[in-house]
């Protein structure tokens, strides 16, 4: 008997990974909004011998800074576009109010939506599971600057 694709999904772990990703959204958002304060400078050339390494370390710092900022922008874009791609307006609203614009306590959100506390938390779990199914993964850049996506869905063995 063949098992279904979704029957192999570990729902609890997938929900946990989705929640972890969305909880990090605000931190990545702040990082992506950092102003550019560093400037590129040429290395200082002197006739005197020194023990310093060759290259432009300031340039390396800026490239690393920009890479982190680009990764943060990509992370935020994946989070928001994944939520936009979810079909259920209820799930979209829950995820947006909890993680993208977390300015209200949970009780205000479930009152606004007209749900009891327990129903709200059930819907929250369902929306996180759907998020983990829709999301292409957690975007990261490897050491070579290549964009990779780490899957949110966790499968049972």
C-alpha positions in Angstrom: 0.0 0.0 0.0 1.4 3.4 -1.0 1.5 6.1 1.6 0.4 9.6 0.8 2.9 12.4 0.5 1.3 14.4 3.4 1.0 11.4 5.6 4.8 11.4 6.0 4.9 15.0 7.1 5.7 15.5 10.8 3.1 18.2 11.5 4.4 19.2 14.9 8.0 19.7 13.7 6.8 21.4 10.5 4.7 23.9 12.5 7.6 24.5 14.9 9.9 25.3 11.9 7.4 27.7 10.4 6.8 29.5 13.7 10.6 29.8 14.2 11.0 31.3 10.7 8.1 33.8 11.2 9.3 34.8 14.7 12.6 35.8 13.2 10.9 38.0 10.7 11.0 41.2 12.8 14.8 40.8 13.4 15.5 40.2 9.7 13.2 43.2 8.8 15.2 45.5 11.1 18.5 44.2 9.6 17.2 44.8 6.0 16.3 48.4 6.9 19.8 49.3 8.2 21.1 52.5 6.5 24.3 52.2 4.4 26.9 53.8 6.6 30.1 52.3 5.4 32.0 53.6 2.3 34.4 51.8 0.1 38.0 53.0 0.3 41.1 52.0 -1.5 43.8 50.2 0.5 46.6 52.4 1.7 49.9 51.6 -0.1 53.1 52.3 1.7 56.8 51.7 0.7 57.4 50.4 4.2 57.2 46.6 4.6 54.5 45.5 7.0 53.0 42.2 8.1 49.5 43.0 7.0 47.6 40.8 4.6 47.1 42.0 1.1 43.7 43.1 -0.2 41.1 45.6 0.9 39.7 44.5 4.2 37.3 47.4 4.2 35.9 46.1 0.9 35.5 42.6 2.4 33.6 44.0 5.4 31.2 45.9 3.1 30.6 42.9 1.0 29.8 40.8 4.1 27.6 43.6 5.4 25.7 43.8 2.1 25.4 40.0 1.9 23.7 39.9 5.3 21.4 42.8 4.3 20.5 41.1 1.0 19.8 37.8 2.9 17.6 39.7 5.3 15.7 41.3 2.5 15.2 38.0 0.8 14.1 36.4 4.1 11.4 39.1 4.6 10.2 38.8 1.0 9.8 35.0 1.3 7.8 35.4 4.5 5.4 38.0 3.2 5.0 36.4 -0.3 4.3 33.0 1.3 1.6 34.5 3.4 0.1 36.3 0.4 0.1 32.9 -1.5 -2.1 31.2 1.2 -5.6 30.9 0.0 -7.4 31.3 3.3 -8.0 34.9 4.4 -8.3 33.7 8.0 -4.9 32.1 7.9 -3.4 35.1 6.2 -4.9 37.4 8.8 -3.7 35.3 11.7 -0.1 35.0 10.4 0.1 38.7 9.5 -1.3 39.9 12.9 0.9 37.5 14.9 4.2 37.8 13.0 4.3 40.5 10.4 2.6 43.3 12.3 2.7 42.0 15.9 1.4 45.1 17.6 -1.6 43.5 19.3 -1.9 40.9 22.1 -3.3 37.6 20.9 -6.5 38.2 22.8 -7.2 41.3 20.7 -6.7 39.3 17.6 -9.1 36.5 18.5 -11.7 39.0 19.7 -11.4 40.9 16.5 -11.8 37.7 14.5 -14.7 36.5 16.6 -13.1 33.3 17.8 -12.7 31.7 21.2 -9.1 31.4 22.6 -8.9 27.6 21.9 -10.3 28.0 18.4 -7.9 30.7 17.7 -4.9 28.6 18.7 -6.2 25.7 16.6 -6.4 28.0 13.6 -3.0 29.3 14.4 -1.5 25.8 14.2 -3.4 25.1 11.0 -2.2 28.3 9.4 1.5 27.5 10.4 1.2 24.1 8.9 -0.2 25.6 5.6 2.6 28.2 5.7 5.2 25.4 5.9 3.5 23.6 3.0 3.4 26.8 0.8 6.8 28.3 1.7 9.7 27.5 -0.6 12.0 27.3 2.4 14.3 29.4 4.5 16.5 31.5 2.2 20.2 31.6 3.0 23.3 32.3 1.0 26.2 29.8 1.2 29.8 30.9 1.4 30.0 31.2 -2.4 27.0 33.6 -2.4 24.6 31.1 -3.9 21.0 31.3 -2.7 19.8 28.1 -1.1 16.4 27.2 0.4 16.1 25.1 3.5 12.8 23.1 3.5 10.3 23.8 6.3 8.4 20.6 6.0 9.8 17.8 8.2 9.2 14.2 7.1 8.9 11.1 9.3 11.4 8.4 8.5 
